[in-house]
Amino acid sequence: MDLGILRYTDEVWPSDNTDPFDQLTQQNGFTYAYTPQIMMAWVTDSPHWLNRRSTSLSYRMLSSMQGSLGSAPTSPTGHQTKTRWQND
């Protein structure tokens, strides 16, 4: 994260990695220096596009609620995908 951006915005995205398991580690480290109020955390599709890890919607939501919650059911190409959230 570019620390200079905090001069211009109220919220930041600590990492491009939105895997919920990885997010918990990132969020823990982030909150040693900053408050959770400035941290954005996104809920994305399962399985995760980067590592193919499958997680339930409840786990993805709870891990993202550690910061300001966002939702983005899209593929890595930016196109909307059919969400599987109803099946969790």
N, C-alpha and C positions, 0 to 999 in steps of 0.2 A: 504494500500500500504506500502511496505517495503521501507522506505526512503533511506536505504543504497544502494538500487539497482541503484539509480541515478548516483552513482559513475561508474557504468559499462555499462549504456545504455543511449540512447538519448531520448527514449520515454517510457512511462509507461501506463498501463491500470488501471485507478483509481478504477474500480469495476467490478465484474463479472456480475452485473446486467446490461443487455443491453436494457432494456425497454426504449424507447425514452423519455417518460414522466419523468421517474425516472432519466434518464441520465442528464436532464437539471438541476435538483437540485444538483446532484453529481458534475457536471462540474462547476456550480456556486461556490460551496464551494471549489473545488480544485483550482480554479483560484485566490482565495484570497491569496494563498501561492505560487503558481507556475504559469508559463506562459502557455498559451494554446499550444504552440509549442511542449511541451513534453507530452501532453495528447492524447492518442489514444481513439477513439470513434468508435464503430462498428455499422453497420446497420445489423440487423438480421431479421428473418422472422416475419410475422404477421399472426395470433395472436402470441403474445409473449409466449414462452414456459413456463415461470414461473407463470405469472398471467393471461394468456389468453386474455390480452387486445389487441384489434385490432387498428391499426393505419395505415394511408396511407403511401405510399412510400415517398411522398414529406415531410411529417412530420418526418419520420425516417431519411431521408437524411439531412434535415435542422438541426435536433437536433445533429446529429453526426458530422456535419461540424464545430462545435464549437471547435473541436480538429483536430488531424490528422485522416482523414476519412479511415475507413476500412469496408470491406463487408464480411459477413459470412453467407450465406444461408444454415445453417445446423440444424439438430435436436439436442436435448441435448445429444443424444447418439453418436454424431459425424458423423452420416451418412448423406450424401447429401439428401436433400428433394426437392420436386418439388416446385419451388418458385412461389409465387402468385404476384410478382412484376408487371407483365404485366397487371394485373387486377386493379391496383390502379389508 
